[in-house]
Amino acid sequence: MRIDAHVHFWRPSDGFDNRPVADNGAYRRDFLPRDLAPDLAASRIDGVILVQTAPQVAETDWMLALDTASVNVLGYTAWVDLDSPDCDLATRIADPRVVGIRAQLRRVADVAFIERPNVVKNLARALEGGLNVTILAEVHHHVHVLRMLDDLPPGPITINHLGLPFPDLDRHAWYAGMLMMAKRRDLFVQLSGVPFLFQERWREGVAQPVLDAVFELFGPGRLVFASDYPMLTRFATYGEWVEAVERELARRRLSPAEVEAIFAGNAGRANPRLRLPSSNTRIGDSA
């Protein structure tokens, strides 16, 4: 089985706040399951994790109600108001479709948001409830993420899109943050985001030092294949990104078990509630 651990769908007419994404004209259109289904089939991707886009409970509810008959959604990553003392995690924990919650630090003005007492408390509650905690963090957030990690109980943490090493930022600072994050053994990194981060130059090998670093720090046991669809579509087709990852894994001469881990097994370990369709077996149990 092959899993894409990070896809988005949206419909601008529904009015959810998906800025700054929607500020670019290429994204101001519908991206719905039927649009992605042919690409999944062509790339032999068997299932996806659908991730919230807007920091609104209502958008998560919309996502959970979306008609996904044309794609195989294995789990959902939701949004909750982490800074609220009345954060409604119980509703998400009670819904078996929800495998995790996401802290969108890129959408918050306060760079130290993730260290706020309510946020740390609610992240701990999510982990204790069996959910994955996914973090969208840029390099300037990393020091705050690291301090927050020290206050959390054991449980799976996922860092989106290689920790967002935009090419115009301090690569040494990015590496230093990722090096420290790698010390937490239940922290995973999504192998995604390269086309969006490096834009037109992503095919020229400019991201190779970043890929070399994450393989060095996390290895095939903690990297998770993802596309970040439709964010990649300005700079790559879905199939191009899947093929690029396949070439990278072949270049590294990974074993079949290691390739399977990146394309499926690690998604299960990072999301313990993720389940195969028509089965009570967690994906991570058999990987």
Sequence and secondary structure as in RCSB ss.txt:
>XXXX:A:sequence
MRIDAHVHFWRPSDGFDNRPVADNGAYRRDFLPRDLAPDLAASRIDGVILVQTAPQVAETDWMLALDTASVNVLG
YTAWVDLDSPDCDLATRIADPRVVGIRAQLRRVADVAFIERPNVVKNLARALEGGLNVTILAEVHHHVHVLRMLD
DLPPGPITINHLGLPFPDLDRHAWYAGMLMMAKRRDLFVQLSGVPFLFQERWREGVAQPVLDAVFELFGPGRLVF
ASDYPMLTRFATYGEWVEAVERELARRRLSPAEVEAIFAGNAGRANPRLRLPSSNTRIGDSA
>XXXX:A:secstr
  EEEEE  B GGG    TTGGGSGGGSS B HHHHHHHHHHTT  EEEEE  SS HHHHHHHHHS  TTS EEE
EEE   TT TT  HHHHHH TTEEEEEEEGGG S TTGGGSHHHHHHHHHHHHTT EEEEE  GGGHHHHHHHHT
TS S  EEEGGGG   TTS HHHHHHHHHHHTTSTTEEEEE  HHHHHGGGGGGTTTHHHHHHHHHHH TTSEEE
   BTGGGGT  HHHHHHHHHHHHHHTT  HHHHHIIIIIHHHHH TT B TT S BHHHH 
